[in-house]
Amino acid sequence: MYIKTYNLCMNTKTVNISLSSELMGQLDRVAKERSSNRSELIREAVRSYLRRRERWEAIFAVARHRAKKLKLTEEDVVQAVREIRSKGHA
């Protein structure tokens, strides 16, 4: 993916990205369905991704803190997950 940015004014930048024809078609269909445009959909997708990433980072920070307190290793956690999955809970 090629990305180039331009500074248009203090608060916005323009980003050029390359998308496959299939992805562009999907983007255009959704934009039309929502009476929106590509830029707004992409902004919404980026905001959504960043919020989700922030939430996951917070979850992992809590988990790292608890694991440290309990002196658990990554392997301990992996093993616990395997055990739970093998019992059909996931």
FENJO-V313978 format. One record per pair of residues at least 24 apart in sequence whose ideal C-beta (glycine too) atoms are under 10 Angstrom apart, sorted by the first residue. I is the first residue (numbers start at 0). J is the second residue. Records with the same first field share a line. If there is no record, write none. Layout:
# FENJO-V313978
I = J ; J
This chain:
# FENJO-V313978
13 = 38
14 = 38 ; 41 ; 45
16 = 41
